[in-house]
């Protein structure tokens, strides 16, 4: 149990760092993605009726380590990201959503 909560805490810390950096020029690489590039997908996973992902967003998703990104799905709502819409991005970009998502 302690190991599980430690993993969750680490995920929160990494995600908080990642999203805090989205607005700055300083980038961090997470799951094979430069954090500055995640902004390209923000519109497609936010709000009530988000648009389809742009070609640029799909390029980012294609380069991502999707199983790695799936490990952060539980914290997405705290950043205004619709988890269901985020999990639908791979399919909308012609990719298969990993089974652990």
N, C-alpha and C positions, 0 to 999 in steps of 0.2 A: 504494500500500500504506500509506504513512504517513497519507494522508487517511482511509483506512478505519479504522486503529487509533485515530486521533484522534476519529473519530465514535463508535467503541465506548467509548472512555474517557469522552467527554462523556455518553453514555447511562448508563454506570455511575454517574457523578457525580450526574446528575439523579435517577436511580432511588434511589441511596443517600440523597440528601436527601429525596426523597419518602417513602420508607419510614421514615426516622428521624423524620419529622414526623407520621407516622400516630398516634403515641401522644400527641402534644402538641396544644394548642389552636391553635397556629400552623399555618395552612394555606397551601398553595401551589397554584396552578392549573397543571395539566399535562393536555394533550390535552382541554381543555374541562371538566375535572373538578376540583373542590375536593378536595385530597388527604384531607381529613377524611371525605369521602363514600366513599372507597374501602373504608373499614372495613365498610361495609354489604355488601360482596361477599366479604369475607375467608373466611367459613365455607364458601361455595360453591366455593372454589378450593383449599382446604387439607385435608389428611388423606386417609385411604384411601377413605372413603365419604362425601364431602361431600354435604350436602343440596342440593336444587335452589335456585337463586337466589331470594331474596325479591323481592316486588314493588318494594321500595325499591331493592334492588340493580339490578333491571332498569331502573328509572327512571334510575339513574346511568349504566348502560351505554347507554341510548338517547340521553343527552346527550353522550356521549363522542365524541371524534374517534377512531374505531376504527383507522384506518390508523396514526395516531400512536401509539396504545397498542401496536399490533403491533410497533413498532420496539423495544419493551422486552422482548419475549418471551424472549430469550436469557438474561436475568438473573433471571427469576422464580424458578427453583429455589433460588437462593441466599437467597431470602427465605421459603422454605417454601411456595411457591405452585406447585401442579401446573400446568405450562404447558398440558398438554392440556385440563385442566379449565377453565383461564382462557380458552383459545381456543374452548371450547364455550359460554361464557356468552352471546355474541350470539345463537346459535341457540336456546338455551334461553329467551331473552328475546324471541324472535320477530323477530330481525334476521339479516341475512346477514353472515357472517364475511368480512372483506375478503380479497381474493385474495392479498395479500402476507403473510397470516398462514399 
